[in-house]
Amino acid sequence: MEIASFFSGAGGLDLGFTNGGFKLVFANDNWKECWETFEKNHKIKMDKRSIRDIKPEEIPEVVGFVGGPPCQSWSLAGAMKGINDPRGKLFWDYVTLIEKKQPLFFLAENVPGILSPKHKPEFMKLIKRFWDIGYSVSFMLMDARYYGVPQERKRVIVVGYHKKLGKKFEFPMNKGKWITLKEAIGDLPEAKPASEKNKSNGNLKIPNHEYMNGGFSSIYMSRNRVRGWNEQSFTIQAGGRHAPIHPKAPKMKLLGKNKMIFISGKENLYRRLSVRECARIQTFPDDFKFYYNSVADGYKMIGNAVPVKLAEAIAKKIKEDLIYYFNNKKK
């Protein structure tokens, strides 16, 4: 079963779907820093244009579309411009291609802020639009740590089934045990600091096992940024400056409202998680190598990705439903 991917980035969503039994035949992203990583790991050429420049007839005939339209416009941590931001409008461009191609299913992923009181009316317009163009839609605020991802990560997942399937998608309920940081990254040796100006060290024995140097902002220091070995990570963000602290460090000490400090005498233990550690927490396998000159781009690719194991759980359920549809269609 072949699928097309949009806003692909490094391809965490894509890897989850290929692990779940789908074949990726088309991928698109106009962010040049992700191209080499995507093409070398997924072994297909990426369409490098803006989604607005893609004509429906240029997309192969596939059973499904998957993609995570840019989320900054909808983020509670950002300006929350939503559909008034050009990036927010890209969601509607994704809808237009789905309308023209009519795949059997689509998936869209976004941040929890899209369900905030400010943005939910616009979000519900999107849901209605999907219905109008032929899809029964399910959406859910999912927490990745229930699906084998060692991280507290909440994201809105939208899945639409073409009405000809005769059913709606039902989200898989995985109540497996939470994976800890110890289980996820405890076997890795000490990481290497990035080179001067936070550039990559190049080929390392463990690919991408390097971390960003530099100070921590007052915003960063306003909260504890350390999770222990027996806990799950904080959400892996798209910016290296805000990467969580490695669990070897003690929890930060509260000095006053919105002000925390590192424990005196232990300052040398407080380093950011490495790019590879973040990748593991996002459930990328170790043989998935990230290519970049600036380590910031490594963190960005990983933080923007859908955790591989979360994507895989969703993909397996979709494939199961499609197999049932195709088998009954033949009767």
N, C-alpha and C positions, 0 to 999 in steps of 0.2 A: 504494500500500500504506500503510495507516494504522496509526499507533502511538500508544501512551499513555506518558506520562512521569511518573515519581514522584521525589520529592526533587530537583526540577528545578533549583533555584537560578537562576542566570543563564541556564542552558541551553546549555552547551558540548556536552554529549552530544547534545542535541536538534538543535543546529545541524549537528553532524556527520552525524546521521542524515537530516536534510532535504537536506543537500548530497549525501548518498549515495543519494537517490531515494525516501525515505519522506515521508509527510505526517503531521505532528503534529496530532492532533485532541483530545487531552486532556493536561493537565499539572497537577501538584499539588505544592505546597510551602507549609508554614505559617510560613515565615520572611518576615515582612512587608517586610524591607529589600530583598528581591529582586523583589518583585511588579512594580513599575513597569518595571524593566529588562527583565524577561522579557516582559511584555505588549507593550511598545513595540517590542521587537526581533522577537519571534516572531509578533506580530499575532494572538494568541489569548488568551482570558480564562483566567486561572489559577484552579484550585480551591484555595482558601486554607485548607482544613481539615487537621487531622492525618490521616495515612493511616489511622489507626484508626477514623476516623469515616466513611470512604468505604464505601458499600455496593457490592457487585459490580455490581448492576443499574444503578448510576449511571455506570458506565464504558462508553463506546461499544464496539461490537464492532470489534476491531482485530486485526491479524496479530501484533503484538508489544508487549511491555512493555520499557521501558528505565529504568534508575535506579541511583543510587549511594546506598544507605542510609548514614546518618551514620557516619563512620569513626573518630571520636575514641575510641570504646570499644575499638577494635582496634589503635590506634596504638602503636608501640613508644616513641614520645616522650611518650605520655600515661600515664594510670593503668592502662591495659590491663585494664579491668574486663570487656570483652567482653560476653557475653550477660547478665552480672549488672548491666550499666548499662541504664537504660530506653532509651537511644539504641540500644544493641546489640539490644534486642528488636524494634526497628523492622524489622530484616532479616526476622524471622519474620512480621511483618505483611505485608510485601511477598510472601513465599512464599504466604501465605493467599489474597491476591487473585489470584495467578497460578493457584493451585489451582482457585479458583471460576470464573475466566474462561477458562482453558485456551487462551491465545493460542498461535500456532504457534511463537513463540520468545520468549525473554526475555534480557535482559542485566542483570548486576549488576556494579558496580565498587566496589573497596575498596582499602585500604592494604595494603602487604606484611605488616604485623603480624598480619593475619588468618591467615597461614600459619605464624606463630611456634609453637614447641612448646607454649606456653601455650594458644593459641587454635585450633590446627589440629584437635583432636578435635571441637570444637563446629562448626567449619567443615565438617568431613566429615559431621557429622549433617545440616547444611543440604543438602549435595550428595546424600546418601541420600534426604532428604525430597523433593527435586526428582525423583529417580528414581521414588519411590513415587507421586508425583502425575502421572506420565506423561512425564517428560523425560529425554532423554539429555544429559548435561552435560559440557562441556569447560571447563577453567580454565587460566589461564596468568599468570605474572608477566611483564608486558610492560613494556618500557622505551620510552617515547614517542619518544625521539630517533631510533629506527630507522624512524619513520613521518613524517618531515618536521617534527618538533617540536624547536625549538632549545633543548632542555632535558633534563637528566638527570632522568627522572621514572618511577619504577617503581610500577606499580599492578597489583593482581590483577583480571583481567577474567574473569567467569563468563558463559558463553553456554549456554543450554539450548535444544535443539530438541525439539519435541513428537515423541513416538515415531512418530506417523503419517507424519513426513517420511522415516523410514527411514534416517537418517544422523546423525552427530555433526558439530558445527561444527569446522572446521579453521582455526586462526588464520592470517591472512595473514602471510607472511614477507617483509617489505620490507627489502631490504638497500641502499636508496638512501643517498646520501652524507649525512652529518650536516650540518644547517644551523647556521651559526655566529651568534653574537650580532651580528657585523658585518652579516651578511646580514639578520638579523631586525629590528634596531633602529638600525643605523648611519646611516640617512638622517634620523632624527628630530632636530630642533633641541633645544636645551637645555630641559629641563622647568622648570616653575614650582613653587616650594615651596607646600605647602598654606597656607591662610590661618590665622588665629589659632585655636588649639585644634584644629588639624588638620581644619578644616572645608573643604569644597570651595570652589574659586574661582568656581564657577558655569560659565558658558559660556566655554570656551577655544577658541582657533583650532583646535587639535588636541584633540578631546574627551578628557577624563580624563588629559591629559598633565601631571600634578601628582604630587608625592611627599610622603610623610609626613616631618614634622620630628621632632626630639627625639633624646635620647641613645640609646646602645646598651648593652644589659645585659651583665653579665659573661659570661652564657651565650653571647650573640652574639659577644663579643670573644674567646671561647675557641677559635675556628676562623677560618681565612681565609674571608672572605665575598665575595671578588672573583674572578670568572672573566674571562679576557681576551677581547679582541675575536674571536680565532680559535678560541674554545672554545664549548661549550654552557653555558647557564645552570645554576646549581644549581636544585633543585626550587623552583617558585613555591609558597609556602605561603599559608595562608588568613589569616595575620596580617601586617599592614603593618610591624609592628616588626621582623619577621624577613625582610623582603624583602632579596634580595641587593643588594650594592653595584654601582653602575654601572661598566661595564668601562673607563671613562676613568681610573679610579683604579688606582694600582699595587697589586700583591698586598700583603697585610698582612705585618708582620714578627713572627716568633716570638720572644717574650721568655723563655718558659719553658713548662712543661707547662700546657696549657689556658689560655695567656695570649698574646694577640697584640695588636699595636698598629697604628695607622695610621702610615704613613711620615711622619716629621717634615718639616714644611714643605709637605706635600701635603695637609694635612687638609681643605682646601676642596674637594678632588676627591671625597671620600668622601660620596656621597649615596645614598640608597636608589633603586632603580629606580622609575620613575613607575608609576601605575596603568595608563596606556596601554602602557608598555613591558612590563609584566607580561602585559597582554592579548595583545600581539603574540607574546610567548614562549609563551603558551598557544594561539596560532594563531587568536585571534579576529580578524576583519577590522576595519579601521579604521572602517567604517560601523556597527559594533556599539557603541552608546553605553551606558555604565553610568550609572545615575541614583542619586545618594546625596547626603546632606548631610555625613556624616563620611567622609573618605577611607578610614578603616579598613574601612568596609563595601564600598568598591570593591575593595580588596585581598582581602577575604573572599570575595566573589562569584567573583572570578577564580581565587583559589587553590583553592577548592572544586570548580571545574569540571573536567570531563574535557577534555583538549586536543582542539580541534575536529578537527584532522587525524587524530588517533588514532581518534576516534569514526567519522570518515568512512571510514577504511580498513576498519574492522570492519563498518560498515553496508553497504558495497559488496559484501563477501563474503557477508553474510547475504542481501542482495537477490538476488544471483546464485543462491544455493541455493534461495530461494523461487520464483524464476522457473522454475527447473528442475522443482521440485515441481509447480507449477500446470500447466506445459505437459504433464507426463507424466500428471497426474491426469485430464486431458481425454481421453487416448487410451484 
